[in-house]
Amino acid sequence: MFIQSKKIWIADQFTAAIVEVTGDKITDILPYGSVSTDIDYGELRIVPGFLDVHCHGAYGFDTNDANEEGLRNWSKGIVSEGVTGFLPTTITQSEEVLTKAVANVARVMEDGYEGAEILGIHFEGPYLDMDYKGAQPEQYIVKPNLQQFMRYQEAAGGKIRYVTMATERDENFALTHYLAEHGIVVSIGHSAATYDQAVMAYAHGARSMTHVYNGMAPFNHRANGLVGAACRIRTMYGEVICDGNHSTLAALNNYFMTKGPDYCIMISDALMAKGSPVGSRYLFGGNEIEVYPDGSAHLVSSGTLSGSTLKLNDGLRILVEEALVPFHYAINSCTCNPARCIGVDDRKGCIGVGKDADLVVLESDYQVHQTYCMGKAQLNQ
């Protein structure tokens, strides 16, 4: 199959070109107009498929539900926002619930599904700080425990590849060391770590931070906190919820422009409420949440912000058109940066020969015209 457009994102720029897709791979990139094409997208932009490494659920399903069909429906649905790969993300709960949750993801990955590729599991909690727990249920928060984590990973068939935890609670960095040595990303989050403690966590293998600005020690010019560390440690990845609710547009611009184009990661942190109408209520980690008119989700009991319903194509629009972040910074944050962070950049994250044929065709208003997952068109046109 030959796909043509005057605006294909290659080598950090839009280029007039033809992409040849054979099976699930990109097998050639050709000059625009050089061969007969199957599909000509004209002026529509074609970018790499989006990757969401922090998302709890959508369409009434939450990762902790351990429901196979719910997960399959999720993977099929999120292609509508351009997502071609994701990490289903847990929330703090009992060991029994979390064991079933990760086993369910592993089972679906092994048995087969359609749509966006499940790239592994993001294990958020239960190893968090009480003061920065956010909407995570405090009764199940525990200190990092290597033996317990090994039980979770066994249940997951080795598919946990990203762990959010408060590294300052990890005694002697035992779990941090283990994860880093086994190629699992350690992300500091829901943490009260000081700037110095964050530097030490980096020295012991931590390589990312979970939803920068949210659930962490804030920046002060005399006590720089985790936010300060997120900006200063140049090669530390940092997730950011780009919905304009969790952080102001100015805060998004400040972080992206400080960090540069290579280490920011856009995430949705989306809940099961994604895709549901305003006013819908759900249980998240045992706590009731409600969808507000601006698309944000809040705890009913306290009004506290609790995850989002963000679509990644909307996040891209917000970053570029409202936060005024340069396009290549923004597109990297949902393509090549997360791919590199979780170690799938050998096949994901950019448009090039030998890469997976994961492509998103965008309208001028950032609506998704078509998504290709491993060479297969996902949306009816």
Protein Blocks (a to p, Z undefined) as FASTA:
>chain_A
ZZddfbdceehiacddddddehjbcfbdcdehkaccfbdghjaccddddddfbdfbeehi
afklopaklmmmmmmmmmmnopabdcdddddddfklmmmmmmmmmmmmmnopehjddfbj
cdehjbdcfklnojacfklgccddfklmmmmmmmnnopacbdcddfklmghhlmmmmmmm
nopacddehiabdfklmmmmmmnopabdehehiapacddfklnojmlmmmmmmmlccddd
fehmmpcfklmmmmmmmnommlcccdfkiafknopaehiacdeehiacdddfkopacdfk
lopaehjfbdfklmmmmmmmmnopafklmmmmmmmmmmmmnopammgoiacehiacdddd
ddfkopafbdceehiafbdZZ
